[in-house]
């Protein structure tokens, strides 16, 4: 099922009916392109994927977002961090007493807390925001054919 903002419908004689995506060449190409994007982003961040999808949405926003929603369900998207982000943030906040005045001081705090927690400063930096949706990593993607994706989309409209 798709979220209500992505439903494509028409009203006729007091009835609301779904407007199904045609299994034509154009829609098959759109579906195939989205499937390829998901494959290309395995191991990359969810934010990078969404940024690319936003770049093609103007073609047909609801269709592309609807197909994307279905493809997301075929992904394993996880956090990739050596530390629990909440722990990392709390440790940094406590160390700096809630504020830093410049980038140099920020780096010093992160380096100091990283040493305390026995992690590399880069890993500490990544851990701070690893649980944000755009920083989650696409670990796996279960493929589907463009035609099967369009059929699933049409079923979801129903």
Residue, then its C-alpha position, 0 to 999 in steps of 0.5 A: x500500500x502507498x501513502x495517501x499523498x502518492x495515490x493517483x486517482x480520478x473522480x467520475x460519476x461520484x466514484x473515486x478510481x485509481x489511475x493505474x500506471x501503464x506498462x508502456x516503454x516510458x514507465x518501464x524505463x522509469x522503473x528500470x532506472x530506479x531499480x538501477x539506482x537502488x543497485x548502485x547505492x548498495x553500500x552508500x547512504x540512504x541520503x545519497x540515494x534520495x538526493x539522486x531520486x529527487x533529481x528525477x522526480x520532476x518527470x512524474x513525482x507521484x509515480x517515482x515516489x510511489x515506486x521508490x516507496x515500494x523499492x525501499x521495502x526491498x532494502x536492508x537499511x542499517x546504521x553503520x557506526x562503531x558507537x551508539x550515536x546517542x552515547x557519542x553525542x552525550x559524551x561530546x556534549x558532556x565534555x564540552x559542557x554544551x558549547x564550543x566556540x569554533x571549529x578548532x575547539x570542536x575538533x579538540x573535543x571530538x579528538x579527546x572524547x574519541x581517545x576516552x572511548x577508544x575509537x578513531x576521531x573519524x569514527x567518532x565524527x561519523x557516530x555522532x549522526x549515524x542514526x539520522x535517516x540520510x546517514x543510514x547505509x543501504x546494506x542489501x537490495x532484493x531486485x525486481x523486474x521493471x514490469x513486476x515493480x509496475x504491477x506491484x505499484x498498480x496493486x498498491x494503488x488499488 
